[in-house]
Amino acid sequence: MFGHSEVPAAPLASSVKIVISGGFGVGKTTLIGAISEIEPLATEAAMTEVSRGVDTPGRNTGKTTTTVALDFGRITLDANLVLYLFGTPGQERFEFLWDDLLDGALGGIILVDTDRVEDCYPVLEYFEQRRTPFVVGVNRFDAAPNFDLEEVREALDIDPAVIMLDCDARDRDSVKNLLVALLEQILRARRAPALSR
C-alpha cells in the first residue's frame, strides 16, 4: 500500500484440549508434571483431618495434598499444534467441575490404580455417556497388585476397542506413549464414519 511489501502473518497454532482423569491419588498431577513444557498449574490444597476417611489415597503414599479444581499443563508438538492438558479432581464430590473441564476436549486419558480399580467406575461412565474418546493408562504403583491388562479390562468392563496401556505417570516417555495412543484412537474414530459412507 505504501510501497512496502506486506509480510504474511504467521499461521496461528491450533490448540487441542486433552483431559487427564481417574480416581483420587492415581497420578494425574504427576502425569501432567512429567510431560508439561511449562511449570504445571496445580490447584492443590492440604489434606486435613476433616478429609481423613473421605480422601484416602489407598496405600501409604505420603500424599498430603489433593487437587481441588484442576491441573494444567502444555505441550507444543510443532509450530501449528499445541496440546493443553487439564487434570480433573479425583473425588466424586468435585464432579460438578468435570463438565467444564471436558467441554471442548478432543479426548482423555483415564488413569487406573489396580489397588483401587473401583475408583474408575464413575469416570469411565462419565466419559462413555459424553461419548468422549479415551485411552486407559494402568499406572503401575510399586505396592499395587500386579494384574495383567486383560484382567483390568475385564474388571472395568471396557470395550476391546479402547486402548489400554501400562504406564508410569512419573516417566515422560511413558506419558508420551499414552498421548500418542489417544491421538491415534481419536483419528481412527474420526475416519470410521467417513469409511462407512
C-alpha positions in Angstrom: 0.0 0.0 0.0 2.8 2.4 0.8 5.5 0.7 -1.3 6.3 -1.8 1.4 5.8 -5.5 0.7 3.5 -7.0 3.2 4.9 -9.7 5.4 2.5 -12.7 5.6 1.2 -13.3 9.1 2.5 -16.4 10.8 -0.3 -19.1 11.0 -2.0 -19.3 14.3 -1.3 -22.5 16.2 -4.2 -24.9 16.6 -4.9 -25.9 20.2 -6.2 -29.2 21.4 -7.6 -29.9 24.8 -6.9 -33.2 26.5 -8.4 -34.2 29.9 -6.5 -36.4 32.3 -8.9 -38.1 34.7 -9.2 -41.0 37.2 -9.7 -41.7 40.8 -8.2 -39.9 43.8 -4.4 -40.3 44.2 -4.0 -42.1 40.9 -1.3 -39.9 39.5 -3.0 -37.2 37.4 -1.0 -34.3 38.8 2.2 -36.3 38.4 1.5 -37.2 34.8 0.9 -33.6 33.8 4.1 -32.6 35.6 6.1 -35.3 33.8 5.2 -34.1 30.3 4.4 -30.4 30.5 6.8 -27.9 28.9 5.7 -25.3 31.4 5.6 -25.4 35.1 2.2 -27.0 35.6 -0.5 -25.1 37.3 -1.9 -27.2 40.1 -4.7 -26.3 42.4 -3.6 -28.4 45.3 -4.9 -28.0 48.9 -3.6 -29.6 52.0 -5.5 -32.7 53.2 -6.9 -32.0 56.6 -8.2 -34.1 59.5 -11.7 -33.4 58.2 -10.9 -35.1 54.9 -9.4 -38.2 56.5 -11.5 -41.2 55.6 -13.1 -39.2 52.7 -9.9 -38.6 50.7 -7.9 -41.7 51.1 -5.2 -42.5 48.6 -5.2 -46.2 49.4 -1.7 -47.5 50.3 0.6 -45.3 52.4 1.7 -42.9 49.6 2.7 -40.0 51.8 0.2 -37.9 49.9 -0.6 -34.7 51.8 -2.4 -32.6 49.2 -5.3 -33.0 46.8 -6.4 -31.3 43.6 -9.5 -29.2 44.3 -10.1 -27.6 40.9 -7.8 -28.7 38.1 -4.2 -29.2 37.0 -3.0 -27.6 33.8 0.0 -28.2 31.5 1.0 -27.5 27.9 2.9 -29.4 25.2 3.9 -27.8 21.9 4.0 -30.5 19.3 5.1 -28.2 16.4 4.6 -24.6 15.3 1.0 -25.4 14.4 -0.2 -27.7 17.2 -0.3 -27.2 21.0 -1.8 -29.7 23.4 -3.4 -28.3 26.6 -3.7 -30.8 29.4 -6.4 -30.4 32.0 -6.4 -32.8 35.1 -9.7 -33.3 36.9 -10.0 -33.7 40.6 -10.4 -37.3 41.5 -13.0 -37.2 44.2 -16.7 -37.6 43.2 -17.6 -34.5 45.3 -15.8 -32.4 42.8 -17.7 -34.0 39.9 -19.5 -30.7 39.2 -16.2 -29.4 37.7 -16.0 -32.2 35.2 -18.5 -30.7 32.8 -16.4 -27.6 32.4 -13.2 -29.5 32.1 -14.5 -31.9 29.5 -16.2 -29.1 27.4 -14.4 -28.9 24.1 -12.0 -31.7 24.9 -10.8 -33.8 22.0 -10.3 -36.8 24.3 -9.0 -38.0 27.6 -6.6 -40.3 29.4 -8.1 -42.2 32.3 -5.6 -43.5 34.9 -6.2 -46.6 36.9 -4.7 -47.8 40.1 -5.0 -51.6 40.3 -5.3 -51.3 44.1 -8.4 -49.2 43.7 -10.0 -50.2 40.4 -13.5 -49.3 41.6 -12.5 -45.6 41.8 -12.5 -45.5 38.0 -16.2 -46.6 37.5 -17.7 -43.0 37.8 -15.0 -41.6 35.5 -15.4 -44.3 32.8 -19.2 -43.9 32.9 -18.9 -40.2 32.6 -16.6 -40.3 29.5 -18.8 -43.0 27.9 -22.0 -41.1 28.5 -20.5 -38.0 26.9 -19.0 -40.1 24.1 -15.6 -38.6 24.7 -12.8 -40.7 23.2 -10.3 -42.0 25.8 -7.5 -44.4 26.5 -6.8 -46.1 29.8 -3.4 -46.0 31.5 -2.8 -48.5 34.2 -0.4 -46.6 36.5 1.9 -49.2 38.0 2.5 -48.4 41.6 5.2 -50.4 43.4 2.9 -51.7 46.1 -0.2 -52.3 44.0 -1.4 -55.8 42.9 0.1 -56.7 39.5 -2.9 -57.7 37.3 -2.4 -58.1 33.6 -4.1 -55.6 31.3 -6.8 -58.0 30.2 -7.8 -58.7 33.8 -8.0 -54.9 34.4 -10.1 -54.6 31.2 -12.5 -57.3 32.3 -12.8 -55.8 35.9 -13.7 -52.4 34.4 -15.8 -53.9 31.6 -14.0 -51.8 29.0 -14.8 -52.3 25.3 -12.0 -54.2 23.5 -11.7 -51.3 21.0 -10.5 -48.9 23.8 -6.7 -48.8 24.0 -5.3 -49.8 27.4 -1.6 -49.5 28.3 0.7 -50.0 31.3 2.3 -46.7 32.3 4.3 -44.9 34.8 2.9 -41.4 35.4 6.4 -40.2 36.5 8.1 -41.1 33.3 7.9 -38.7 30.3 8.3 -41.4 27.6 5.5 -43.5 29.2 3.2 -40.4 29.2 4.1 -39.7 25.6 3.0 -43.3 24.7 -0.4 -42.6 26.3 -0.8 -39.3 24.4 0.2 -40.9 21.1 -2.2 -43.8 21.7 -5.0 -41.3 22.4 -4.4 -39.3 19.3 -4.3 -42.5 17.2 -7.6 -43.6 18.8 -9.2 -40.2 18.0 -8.0 -40.3 14.4 -9.4 -43.9 13.9 -12.8 -42.9 15.4 -13.0 -39.9 13.1 -12.0 -41.9 10.0 -14.6 -44.7 10.7 -17.7 -42.7 9.7 -16.0 -41.5 6.5 -15.1 -45.0 5.5 -18.6 -46.3 6.1 -20.2 -43.8 3.6 
